[in-house]
Amino acid sequence: MSIPFLAKPHQTQPRILKWAAEHPELIRLDSVRQYVGFDVYAVTVTDTSVPDEKKTCCLFTQPHAHEPATTAGMMDFLSQVIEGRHLDGSPADLPREEILRNLLLSIIPDANPDGRSRSPELYWDGSKWSNDEFWYTMRGIDPRTLKMWERFDEWDLREQSPRPLTIGIVYEQVGPFEYVEPNRSHRSAYFRLIHHLLGQRRYHYLLDLHQTEFERSPHNCMVILPILQPELPEAIRSTNQAWGEEIVAAWAASGASPVPEVAPLNYTGVQAEYFRRSWRDIVRVTSKVTVEIQNNNQRTPPQEQVRLMDVAMRVTVERALRGGAA
């Protein structure tokens, strides 16, 4: 099986609109528009003949343009739930009818098509770009060092002296001169769409899909709990922990090399404050875990990146079907 790797906006957006047109009984679309003109879609999939209040609700998100296997994995997962088959046409073994009757799934496959459209690669497999070169593309190039530029939640090009030589694809343009990193600023399309969805219903699970390089690590995937995990209500803390451990166990059983421990995000300083400010209100009422799959490394090729994304989403759906929500 070789799943088509759909990650660029010109690949994903027509497919999303086609699914919505062909399956109005299953799909609702919500969207916000980026400053540069791209629409960012949330695809909600469920059996609309069954009242929503009877369902467990799951939200799958991804904010980063340099992590394309998140999008490719979500697109194939959508195909399995909507059409009962993978994007390559092979049959899916998900309990599709049970999922549609009992769950409501909202999926944001590409929260920053602005950044993704500027990416020089469809995927990162470790064969062409060193991690340093990859990081320069991700965050931009500092003219003083010719190395990776800064990581900010929000910044204004007019206030940078000197200005970066390139605008990293991690950033979303939100004004004539303003940029944000999506999962650190509520000005991003990512957070605007999440808040729109949370205004419609309570989500029991929020799975945030990411990639990182695991440079010089024996591992190729991990689960991260919210940075605020120790401060959360006990029911949410225990759900997050158990859910994360289930994902790690499923990865290990499937032949991956996960970090065995499930622990809170370990950022400190200003990066920690970005997350505390941005996520505080959400994680106090919604169970949330983040998954990280290896990026830009030949040890985990693109098809394997997609497969490991699929495992994490399947575990989440299986848990939701069992009714294990906080």
N, C-alpha and C positions, 0 to 999 in steps of 0.2 A: 504494500500500500504506500502510495506517495501522495500526500495531501497537498493540493495546490496552496501555495503560500500567499495568501491575500493580506496585504498590509498597507499598501499605498492608497490614498484616497480615491484615485481613479479606478482602483479595483474593488474597494469595499463599498463605496457609496452607491454605485449602480446596483450592486447585489442586494444591499439592504432595501433600496426602493423597490426592486423587483419582488423580493419576498413580501414586502408590505402590500403591494398591489395584488399579488396572487393569493395571499392568505389573510384577508381581513378578519376572518373569524378567530385568528390566533395572535395577530400582531397589532400593537399600538406603537406609534412612533412619537417620541418627544425630541425636540431639538433646540439648540441655541446656536447663534451665529458668531463666528470669530470676527475680529476686527478686519482681517484680511479677506473675509468673504466666505470661508469654508463653513458648512453646516456640521455640527457635531451631534450625532444621533445617539439616543438611548432606545434600544429595541426591546420592548416588553412583550414577552411570549407567554401565553396562557390560553386555556380553553375559556373563551369569553362567555360561554353559556353557563359556567359555574360562578357563583358570586365570589368576588375577590376576598371578602371577609372570611371565607372558609379556608383560605390558602395560607401557606407559609411563603413569605416573600424573600427572594434572594437578589442581591445587587452585585454584579460583576463589573469592575471598573479597571481602567489602566490610564495613567496620565502621561507617559513618557514616550516621546517620538523616537528615541534611540533604542527602544526595546520592542522591536516589531513582532517578535514571536508571541507577545501577549495578544496582539490584534489577530494574528493568523490563527492562534488557538481558539480565540473567541468566535471568529468567523466559522471555523469548522464545527465548533460546539453548537452554534446557532443552526447550522445546516442539519445537524443530527436531530435537534429538537423540532425544527420546523418541518423538515422533509423526510426525516427518518433515515438519512444517509449522509455519509461524509461528502466533502466537496469533490472527491474523486469518483463519486458515484457508488462506492462500496456501501453495503448495508451497515447501519449503526446498531449497536446492541444495547443502547439506552432503553430503559422502560418508558418510552415516549408518552404513551397514553396516560400512565400513572402520573408522570411529571406534569403534563398539561392540565390534568384534572385537579391536582392537589397543590401545585406550586405556581407562583408567579415569578418569572425570571426577568429581570431588567438588566440588559447588557450594554455597556458603553464600549464598543470595540476600539474606537480611536478618539481619544479626548483631545488630541492636538494634531489635527491634520495639517495645520500650518507648519509645524516642525517636521512632521513626517514627509510632507511634500518636498522639503528641502534636503532630505537625507540623500546622500550619494549612493546608498545601497538599499536593496530590498530587504536583505537580512545580513547579519554579521556572523560569519562562520569561522573566523580566526585565520583564514588563509591569505588575506590580502592586507589587512590593517593590523599594526601592532596596537596594544592597548593604549599606549600614549597617543598614537594617531587617532584612534577611536575617541578618546576623551577630548582631544582638540575639536573634533567634529561635534561632539556632544555639547560642550560648553563654550566653544569659541577659542580664538587664539589671542593671547596677551601680546601686544606689540613690543613690550619691554623685554620679555623673555622668550617669545616665540613658542611658548608652552601653553598649557591650559589656562583659560581665563577664570574669572570668579564664579562663585555659586551664590546667587542672591534669590530671595523670594520675589522681590519686585525691584526693578531698576529702570532708570531713565537715561537714554543714550546721551542726552544733552549734559548730564551731570558727570559723565565719565571722562576723565582726563588722565592718560590718553584713552581713546575709545578702543574697544576690541577690534582686531583686524577682521574678524568674522563673527556673525551672530550664531551661537550654538543652537543646534536643532532641539535641545531640551526646552528652549524658551518659546513662549507664545507671545506674539505681538498683540498688545491690547489697546494701543493708541499710536499716534504718529511717531512717538519716540519711546514709548513705554513697553516693557517686556516683563513677563512673569514666568516663574517655574510653576507648572500647573498644580502640583499637589502641595504647594506651599503658599498659595495665594488664592483668596476667595474671588479675585477678579478674573480668574481663569475660566474658560469654558467648562473645564472639568468640574470645578466646584459649583459653578452656576447651574449646571445640569443636575448634579447630585442634589443640590438644595431644592431644585424644582421637583425632583422625584420624591424626596423626603417630605415635601409639602403635600403630596398626594396620598401617601400611605406610610405605614411603618414597615421597614425592612428588618427581618430577623437576622439576616446574615449579609455582611458586606465583604466580599473577597476582592482584594486589590492585587492585581497581577503586575509583576515587575521582573526585570532581569538585571543581573550584575555579573561581573567578570570572574569572580572566584579565582583571581590570579594567584598562582602558587598555593592553591588549596586542593586537598584531595576530594573536596565536595563539589557538587554541581547543582544543588538546590537547597533551599531552606525556607522555613516559616518564621515570620517575625510578628510578635504581638505588639499592640499599640504602646507607644512610649508612656502612656498614662495607665497602663495595665494595673500597676499596684494600687491605683486610686479608684478603680472602677467598682461598681456594685458586685457583690460576690457572685451573683448568678451569671453576669456577663463575663467576669474573670474566669470562672470555671468552664463556661462554654467555649471561650476563646482557647483556653489551654487544651481542652479535650479535642476540639476541632482541629487545632494545629497538629496535635500528636497523631490524629487519624491521617492527615495528609502526609506527614513524614513516614508513617508506617506503610502507607500505600505506595509512596515513591520507592521505599526500600524494597518492598515486595516485587516491584516491577523492574528492579535491576538498576535503579539510580543510586546515587551516593549522597544522600541528604545529610545536612548537619543534624546530628541526633537531638540536640537540645532545642526546645521551643522557648524563646525568651523575648522580652520586650526590646524594642528598638533601642540601640545603645548610643545614639547621638548625644553629644553634649554641646554646651554653648549656644550660639545663635541658631545653628541648625535644629537643635532640640526645641528651641523656642518657636521656630516656624511651625513645627509639628504640634506642639502643645496648643498654640493659638488657633491653628487651622482645624484641628480635629477634636478639640475638647468636647464640644456640644454633641457631636455625632457619636463618638465611641462610648459615651455615658449611657446611651439608650439603644445602641445597635452593636451586636457582636461583630467584630472585625478582625481579620488576620490579613497579613501581606505575605505573598509568596514571591520568592526570588529564584529564577532559573538562570543557569549560566548563559552568558552572551559572549560573542566574539572569541570562541575557543573551539578548536577542532575536536576536543574531547566530547563536546555536546553539539552535534551538527543541527541545522535548522529543523529537520524533521523530529529530532529528539526533543528539541526545545518545545515544539508544538505539542508533542505527546505528553510531556511533563505538565504543561499547562492544562491539558485535558484531564489528566489524573486529578489535579487539584480541584477542578470544577466538578468532576464526577463525585468526588468525596463529599463536596459541599451539598450537591443535590441529593445524594444518598442520605446524608445526615438530616437534611430538611424533610425528606420523605418519612423518616423515622419519627419526626416531631421533636427532635432534640434542640429546640431553640430556647434561649434564655427568657 
